[in-house]
């Protein structure tokens, strides 16, 4: 009997969106020196923006994982 392989588009979409999310995080980290100079940010302000994003992302993962289990 021939077995067919199904392709889950929704799973591919989730993986792709996670990759894009991480790309945004890495782009900000790489651009911090330029942003500090252009926007006149101190190291504290630049770190606060990054920390706020990471905290929000962590909370959203917690909420989404709880909802996904239901």
The first five atom37 places (N, CA, C, CB, O) and aatype in JSON, in Angstrom:
{
  "aatype": [20, 20, 20, 20, 20, 20, 20, 20, 20, 20, 20, 20, 20, 20, 20, 20, 20, 20, 20, 20, 20, 20, 20, 20, 20, 20, 20, 20, 20, 20, 20, 20, 20, 20, 20, 20, 20, 20, 20, 20, 20, 20, 20, 20, 20, 20, 20, 20, 20, 20, 20, 20, 20, 20, 20, 20, 20, 20, 20, 20, 20, 20, 20, 20, 20, 20, 20, 20, 20, 20],
  "atom_mask": [
    [1, 1, 1, 1, 1],
    [1, 1, 1, 1, 1],
    [1, 1, 1, 1, 1],
    [1, 1, 1, 1, 1],
    [1, 1, 1, 1, 1],
    [1, 1, 1, 1, 1],
    [1, 1, 1, 1, 1],
    [1, 1, 1, 1, 1],
    [1, 1, 1, 1, 1],
    [1, 1, 1, 1, 1],
    [1, 1, 1, 1, 1],
    [1, 1, 1, 1, 1],
    [1, 1, 1, 1, 1],
    [1, 1, 1, 1, 1],
    [1, 1, 1, 1, 1],
    [1, 1, 1, 1, 1],
    [1, 1, 1, 1, 1],
    [1, 1, 1, 1, 1],
    [1, 1, 1, 1, 1],
    [1, 1, 1, 1, 1],
    [1, 1, 1, 1, 1],
    [1, 1, 1, 1, 1],
    [1, 1, 1, 1, 1],
    [1, 1, 1, 1, 1],
    [1, 1, 1, 1, 1],
    [1, 1, 1, 1, 1],
    [1, 1, 1, 1, 1],
    [1, 1, 1, 1, 1],
    [1, 1, 1, 1, 1],
    [1, 1, 1, 1, 1],
    [1, 1, 1, 1, 1],
    [1, 1, 1, 1, 1],
    [1, 1, 1, 1, 1],
    [1, 1, 1, 1, 1],
    [1, 1, 1, 1, 1],
    [1, 1, 1, 1, 1],
    [1, 1, 1, 1, 1],
    [1, 1, 1, 1, 1],
    [1, 1, 1, 1, 1],
    [1, 1, 1, 1, 1],
    [1, 1, 1, 1, 1],
    [1, 1, 1, 1, 1],
    [1, 1, 1, 1, 1],
    [1, 1, 1, 1, 1],
    [1, 1, 1, 1, 1],
    [1, 1, 1, 1, 1],
    [1, 1, 1, 1, 1],
    [1, 1, 1, 1, 1],
    [1, 1, 1, 1, 1],
    [1, 1, 1, 1, 1],
    [1, 1, 1, 1, 1],
    [1, 1, 1, 1, 1],
    [1, 1, 1, 1, 1],
    [1, 1, 1, 1, 1],
    [1, 1, 1, 1, 1],
    [1, 1, 1, 1, 1],
    [1, 1, 1, 1, 1],
    [1, 1, 1, 1, 1],
    [1, 1, 1, 1, 1],
    [1, 1, 1, 1, 1],
    [1, 1, 1, 1, 1],
    [1, 1, 1, 1, 1],
    [1, 1, 1, 1, 1],
    [1, 1, 1, 1, 1],
    [1, 1, 1, 1, 1],
    [1, 1, 1, 1, 1],
    [1, 1, 1, 1, 1],
    [1, 1, 1, 1, 1],
    [1, 1, 1, 1, 1],
    [1, 1, 1, 1, 1]
  ],
  "atom_positions": [
    [[0.84, -1.17, 0.0], [0.0, 0.0, 0.0], [0.89, 1.25, 0.0], [-0.96, -0.01, 1.21], [1.85, 1.32, 0.77]],
    [[0.59, 2.19, -0.84], [1.39, 3.4, -0.96], [0.94, 4.42, 0.1], [1.26, 4.0, -2.39], [-0.24, 4.71, 0.26]],
    [[1.92, 4.93, 0.79], [1.65, 5.91, 1.83], [1.84, 7.31, 1.26], [2.56, 5.67, 3.07], [2.87, 7.6, 0.65]],
    [[0.87, 8.18, 1.47], [0.99, 9.55, 0.99], [1.47, 10.45, 2.12], [-0.35, 10.06, 0.42], [1.11, 10.25, 3.28]],
    [[2.26, 11.41, 1.77], [2.78, 12.36, 2.75], [1.98, 13.64, 2.61], [4.31, 12.61, 2.54], [1.91, 14.23, 1.54]],
    [[1.37, 14.07, 3.72], [0.6, 15.3, 3.68], [1.48, 16.46, 4.14], [-0.67, 15.19, 4.57], [2.4, 16.28, 4.94]],
    [[1.2, 17.61, 3.61], [1.96, 18.8, 3.95], [1.06, 19.74, 4.73], [2.52, 19.5, 2.68], [0.0, 20.14, 4.24]],
    [[1.47, 20.07, 5.92], [0.67, 20.94, 6.79], [1.09, 22.39, 6.6], [0.82, 20.52, 8.28], [2.15, 22.8, 7.08]],
    [[0.28, 23.15, 5.9], [0.58, 24.56, 5.64], [0.55, 25.38, 6.91], [-0.4, 25.13, 4.64], [1.34, 26.32, 7.06]],
    [[-0.34, 25.05, 7.83], [-0.44, 25.82, 9.07], [0.84, 25.68, 9.89], [-1.65, 25.38, 9.89], [1.29, 26.64, 10.5]],
    [[1.42, 24.47, 9.9], [2.65, 24.26, 10.66], [3.81, 25.01, 10.01], [2.97, 22.76, 10.75], [4.66, 25.57, 10.7]],
    [[3.83, 25.02, 8.71], [4.86, 25.78, 7.98], [4.72, 27.27, 8.28], [4.76, 25.52, 6.47], [5.72, 27.97, 8.46]],
    [[3.49, 27.75, 8.33], [3.25, 29.16, 8.63], [3.71, 29.53, 10.03], [1.79, 29.48, 8.48], [4.28, 30.6, 10.22]],
    [[3.47, 28.67, 11.0], [3.9, 28.93, 12.37], [5.43, 28.97, 12.44], [3.35, 27.85, 13.32], [6.0, 29.86, 13.07]],
    [[6.08, 28.02, 11.8], [7.55, 27.99, 11.81], [8.12, 29.23, 11.13], [8.06, 26.72, 11.12], [9.1, 29.8, 11.61]],
    [[7.53, 29.64, 10.03], [8.0, 30.81, 9.3], [7.81, 32.07, 10.14], [7.25, 30.95, 7.96], [8.69, 32.93, 10.17]],
    [[6.67, 32.19, 10.81], [6.42, 33.38, 11.62], [7.37, 33.43, 12.82], [4.97, 33.41, 12.1], [7.79, 34.52, 13.22]],
    [[7.7, 32.3, 13.39], [8.67, 32.27, 14.5], [10.05, 32.71, 14.02], [8.74, 30.86, 15.13], [10.77, 33.42, 14.72]],
    [[10.41, 32.28, 12.81], [11.7, 32.69, 12.25], [11.75, 34.19, 12.04], [11.97, 31.96, 10.93], [12.76, 34.83, 12.33]],
    [[10.66, 34.76, 11.53], [10.62, 36.21, 11.31], [10.67, 36.97, 12.64], [9.36, 36.59, 10.54], [11.28, 38.04, 12.72]],
    [[10.03, 36.44, 13.65], [10.06, 37.07, 14.97], [11.49, 37.13, 15.5], [9.16, 36.32, 15.95], [11.91, 38.16, 16.03]],
    [[12.22, 36.05, 15.36], [13.6, 36.04, 15.82], [14.48, 36.96, 14.98], [14.15, 34.62, 15.79], [15.44, 37.54, 15.49]],
    [[14.17, 37.09, 13.7], [14.94, 38.0, 12.84], [14.76, 39.44, 13.31], [14.5, 37.86, 11.37], [15.72, 40.22, 13.29]],
    [[13.57, 39.8, 13.74], [13.32, 41.15, 14.25], [14.16, 41.39, 15.51], [11.82, 41.35, 14.56], [14.74, 42.46, 15.67]],
    [[14.21, 40.41, 16.38], [14.99, 40.54, 17.61], [16.47, 40.73, 17.3], [14.8, 39.3, 18.5], [17.13, 41.6, 17.88]],
    [[16.98, 39.93, 16.38], [18.4, 40.03, 16.04], [18.71, 41.32, 15.29], [18.81, 38.83, 15.2], [19.81, 41.86, 15.43]],
    [[17.78, 41.82, 14.5], [18.01, 43.06, 13.76], [18.13, 44.23, 14.73], [16.86, 43.31, 12.76], [19.0, 45.08, 14.56]],
    [[17.28, 44.29, 15.73], [17.36, 45.37, 16.71], [18.7, 45.32, 17.45], [16.19, 45.29, 17.72], [19.35, 46.34, 17.63]],
    [[19.1, 44.14, 17.86], [20.36, 44.01, 18.6], [21.54, 44.47, 17.75], [20.57, 42.55, 19.05], [22.47, 45.1, 18.27]],
    [[21.51, 44.17, 16.47], [22.6, 44.58, 15.59], [22.57, 46.08, 15.31], [22.55, 43.81, 14.29], [23.61, 46.68, 15.05]],
    [[21.39, 46.69, 15.35], [21.24, 48.1, 15.0], [21.35, 49.04, 16.2], [19.93, 48.31, 14.32], [21.26, 50.26, 16.03]],
    [[21.53, 48.51, 17.39], [21.57, 49.36, 18.58], [22.6, 50.49, 18.48], [21.88, 48.51, 19.81], [22.26, 51.63, 18.79]],
    [[23.84, 50.23, 18.05], [24.8, 51.35, 17.97], [24.33, 52.47, 17.02], [26.15, 50.83, 17.5], [24.5, 53.65, 17.33]],
    [[23.77, 52.11, 15.91], [23.29, 53.11, 14.95], [22.09, 53.85, 15.53], [22.91, 52.44, 13.61], [22.01, 55.07, 15.42]],
    [[21.16, 53.13, 16.13], [19.98, 53.76, 16.71], [20.34, 54.69, 17.85], [19.0, 52.7, 17.19], [19.74, 55.76, 18.0]],
    [[21.3, 54.3, 18.66], [21.73, 55.16, 19.75], [22.25, 56.5, 19.22], [22.81, 54.46, 20.59], [21.95, 57.56, 19.77]],
    [[23.02, 56.42, 18.17], [23.6, 57.64, 17.61], [22.53, 58.5, 16.93], [24.71, 57.3, 16.62], [22.47, 59.71, 17.14]],
    [[21.68, 57.87, 16.11], [20.68, 58.6, 15.34], [19.57, 59.18, 16.22], [20.08, 57.71, 14.29], [19.11, 60.29, 15.98]],
    [[19.14, 58.43, 17.21], [18.02, 58.85, 18.05], [18.46, 59.47, 19.37], [17.13, 57.68, 18.33], [17.63, 59.91, 20.16]],
    [[19.76, 59.5, 19.6], [20.27, 60.08, 20.83], [19.89, 59.27, 22.07], [19.76, 61.47, 20.98], [19.64, 59.84, 23.13]],
    [[19.85, 57.96, 21.93], [19.48, 57.1, 23.06], [20.71, 56.77, 23.89], [18.8, 55.8, 22.56], [21.81, 56.6, 23.37]],
    [[20.51, 56.69, 25.18], [21.57, 56.2, 26.06], [21.54, 54.67, 26.03], [21.4, 56.74, 27.52], [20.6, 54.06, 25.51]],
    [[22.57, 54.07, 26.59], [22.62, 52.61, 26.64], [21.47, 52.06, 27.49], [23.96, 52.14, 27.21], [20.94, 50.99, 27.21]],
    [[21.1, 52.81, 28.51], [19.99, 52.39, 29.38], [18.68, 52.36, 28.62], [19.87, 53.33, 30.58], [17.91, 51.4, 28.74]],
    [[18.42, 53.4, 27.83], [17.18, 53.44, 27.05], [17.15, 52.34, 26.0], [17.02, 54.8, 26.38], [16.12, 51.71, 25.8]],
    [[18.27, 52.11, 25.32], [18.33, 51.05, 24.31], [18.11, 49.68, 24.95], [19.68, 51.1, 23.56], [17.43, 48.83, 24.38]],
    [[18.7, 49.47, 26.12], [18.5, 48.21, 26.83], [17.09, 48.03, 27.33], [19.45, 48.13, 27.99], [16.57, 46.92, 27.36]],
    [[16.45, 49.13, 27.71], [15.07, 49.07, 28.18], [14.12, 48.68, 27.06], [14.64, 50.43, 28.77], [13.19, 47.9, 27.27]],
    [[14.36, 49.2, 25.87], [13.54, 48.82, 24.72], [13.69, 47.34, 24.43], [13.93, 49.65, 23.47], [12.7, 46.64, 24.22]],
    [[14.91, 46.86, 24.42], [15.16, 45.44, 24.16], [14.56, 44.56, 25.26], [16.67, 45.17, 24.04], [13.95, 43.53, 24.97]],
    [[14.74, 44.95, 26.5], [14.19, 44.17, 27.62], [12.66, 44.15, 27.59], [14.67, 44.75, 28.96], [12.04, 43.12, 27.86]],
    [[12.07, 45.29, 27.27], [10.61, 45.35, 27.18], [10.07, 44.44, 26.1], [10.16, 46.77, 26.91], [9.05, 43.77, 26.3]],
    [[10.75, 44.4, 24.96], [10.32, 43.5, 23.89], [10.44, 42.05, 24.34], [11.16, 43.74, 22.62], [9.51, 41.26, 24.14]],
    [[11.57, 41.69, 24.93], [11.78, 40.3, 25.37], [10.78, 39.89, 26.44], [13.2, 40.12, 25.89], [10.28, 38.77, 26.43]],
    [[10.48, 40.78, 27.36], [9.5, 40.5, 28.41], [8.11, 40.3, 27.81], [9.47, 41.64, 29.45], [7.41, 39.35, 28.16]],
    [[7.72, 41.19, 26.92], [6.42, 41.05, 26.25], [6.33, 39.78, 25.43], [6.16, 42.24, 25.35], [5.3, 39.11, 25.41]],
    [[7.42, 39.44, 24.77], [7.45, 38.22, 23.97], [7.33, 36.99, 24.86], [8.74, 38.14, 23.15], [6.61, 36.04, 24.53]],
    [[8.02, 37.0, 26.0], [7.94, 35.87, 26.93], [6.54, 35.7, 27.5], [8.92, 36.05, 28.07], [6.05, 34.57, 27.6]],
    [[5.9, 36.79, 27.86], [4.53, 36.72, 28.39], [3.57, 36.22, 27.31], [4.07, 38.11, 28.91], [2.68, 35.41, 27.58]],
    [[3.76, 36.7, 26.07], [2.87, 36.24, 25.0], [3.05, 34.75, 24.73], [3.14, 37.04, 23.71], [2.08, 34.05, 24.44]],
    [[4.28, 34.25, 24.82], [4.5, 32.81, 24.64], [3.82, 32.01, 25.74], [6.0, 32.49, 24.62], [3.26, 30.94, 25.48]],
    [[3.86, 32.51, 26.95], [3.21, 31.83, 28.06], [1.7, 31.76, 27.83], [3.51, 32.56, 29.39], [1.09, 30.7, 28.0]],
    [[1.1, 32.87, 27.45], [-0.35, 32.9, 27.21], [-0.73, 32.01, 26.02], [-0.81, 34.35, 26.95], [-1.68, 31.24, 26.11]],
    [[0.0, 32.12, 24.93], [-0.3, 31.32, 23.74], [-0.13, 29.83, 24.01], [0.6, 31.73, 22.57], [-0.92, 29.01, 23.52]],
    [[0.9, 29.46, 24.79], [1.1, 28.04, 25.08], [-0.04, 27.48, 25.94], [2.46, 27.82, 25.78], [-0.46, 26.34, 25.75]],
    [[-0.53, 28.27, 26.88], [-1.67, 27.84, 27.69], [-2.91, 27.66, 26.81], [-1.96, 28.85, 28.82], [-3.64, 26.67, 26.93]],
    [[-3.14, 28.63, 25.93], [-4.29, 28.53, 25.03], [-4.16, 27.37, 24.05], [-4.47, 29.83, 24.25], [-5.16, 26.73, 23.71]],
    [[-2.95, 27.09, 23.61], [-2.74, 25.99, 22.64], [-2.99, 24.64, 23.28], [-1.32, 26.04, 22.08], [-3.36, 23.69, 22.58]],
    [[-2.79, 24.53, 24.58], [-3.03, 23.26, 25.26], [-4.52, 22.94, 25.43], [-2.37, 23.28, 26.6], [-4.87, 21.8, 25.72]],
    [[-5.36, 23.92, 25.25], [-6.8, 23.69, 25.46], [-7.45, 23.17, 24.24], [-7.49, 24.95, 25.89], [-8.66, 22.92, 24.24]]
  ]
}
